[in-house]
Amino acid sequence: MGDFLYWIVEIIAKIHNKILTFNDSCETVLDDKQLHFLVIGILGMFLLMIIYPLFKALSKNHILVITWIYVFTVIIVITFSIEIGQKVTGTGNMEFADILSGVAGFLAMFIVFAIVRWLFHMIVDLFKN
């Protein structure tokens, strides 16, 4: 089991290094907090888009709330894992602020998604009536 966990940490470290290399090659260089905000926000929305239809098929009531709770929990675990992995592999600094930035990215992107979804449903309901 330890080898498996170390293998996962190595994969995350490689992805982390690729993102940093990509960031360094762009004209607009984002700092560490901005990268966590964007990457974790995008990852959270990606997971939401995958898990939402699955949970919707399994339940009829409050499915978006259930999905949000699940994805938020996964995002917390992933951000802690990334920071622990950085500490173990020495590929970055283990900082609680990075965790907060990542979670804030997911929350910000989810709020935008929720507003767009709400507006869409309002417009559909308006045309139905």
Beta strands, then each sheet from edge to edge (+ up, - down):
end
